[in-house]
């Protein structure tokens, strides 16, 4: 059975990375842009939640500042490298 990313990354590491990503997004001001986008969307009982989620996800993916991406990927390299070193001991 092939391994998935869930098998390779501990829950603790996932939480660390998500917290760091959140921090980078907030520090860059991108968080405010996401909130503005969400507030601009019209939500009512007839709205397709999956389409709404996809629109927000697409916005985030297309507009994520490069400095946020770079900082987050540096965190991934650092944390995953530390985890590998720990596993080898």
C-alpha positions as MATLAB code, in Angstrom:
seq = 'XXXXXXXXXXXXXXXXXXXXXXXXXXXXXXXXXXXXXXXXXXXXXXXXXXXXXXXXXXXXXXXXXXXXXXXXXXXXXXXXXXXXXXXXX';
ca = [
       0.000    0.000    0.000;
       1.567    3.358   -1.037;
       2.294    5.949    1.621;
       0.354    9.198    1.633;
       1.495   12.551    2.983;
      -0.623   11.786    6.059;
       1.653    8.817    6.759;
       4.834   10.860    6.377;
       4.021   13.896    8.531;
       3.040   13.686   12.170;
      -0.004   15.543   13.452;
       2.286   17.729   15.568;
       4.338   18.711   12.498;
       1.208   19.452   10.468;
      -0.026   21.748   13.230;
       3.345   23.538   13.437;
       3.359   24.119    9.691;
      -0.252   25.317    9.601;
       0.425   27.737   12.455;
       3.506   29.089   10.681;
       1.590   29.502    7.418;
      -1.138   31.370    9.273;
       1.488   33.623   10.862;
       3.112   34.405    7.485;
      -0.277   35.167    5.924;
      -1.179   37.544    8.754;
       2.230   39.276    8.801;
       2.064   39.920    5.041;
      -1.405   41.495    5.208;
      -2.790   38.802    2.902;
      -5.139   37.647    5.670;
      -7.001   40.967    5.409;
      -7.391   40.500    1.642;
      -8.841   37.022    2.190;
     -11.326   38.409    4.713;
     -12.297   41.208    2.291;
     -12.863   38.635   -0.464;
     -15.012   36.505    1.838;
     -17.054   39.513    2.959;
     -17.657   40.490   -0.676;
     -19.161   37.091   -1.511;
     -22.919   36.867   -1.357;
     -24.037   34.097    0.942;
     -27.627   32.943    1.238;
     -29.485   29.660    1.543;
     -29.300   29.109   -2.235;
     -25.528   29.377   -2.460;
     -23.488   26.306   -3.351;
     -21.038   25.962   -0.454;
     -18.598   23.873   -2.501;
     -18.495   26.550   -5.228;
     -18.000   29.223   -2.575;
     -15.151   27.273   -0.992;
     -13.544   26.753   -4.416;
     -13.776   30.467   -5.204;
     -12.014   31.385   -1.946;
      -9.413   28.635   -2.429;
      -8.745   29.749   -6.018;
      -8.391   33.359   -4.843;
      -5.904   32.348   -2.156;
      -3.921   30.145   -4.529;
      -3.732   32.743   -7.289;
      -2.946   35.703   -5.036;
      -0.707   34.333   -2.283;
       2.233   36.746   -1.988;
       5.563   35.286   -3.032;
       7.177   36.227    0.289;
       4.546   34.136    2.105;
       5.215   31.166   -0.159;
       8.991   31.511    0.228;
       8.836   31.837    4.017;
       6.470   28.877    4.321;
       8.573   26.620    2.083;
      11.645   27.548    4.139;
       9.716   26.490    7.254;
       8.783   23.195    5.579;
      12.418   22.493    4.672;
      13.636   23.389    8.171;
      10.989   21.451   10.105;
      11.023   18.396    7.863;
      14.842   18.377    7.968;
      14.768   18.495   11.767;
      12.192   15.708   11.849;
      14.335   13.513    9.579;
      17.409   14.110   11.766;
      15.366   13.147   14.826;
      14.109    9.965   13.114;
      17.682    8.939   12.234;
      18.849    9.101   15.867;
];
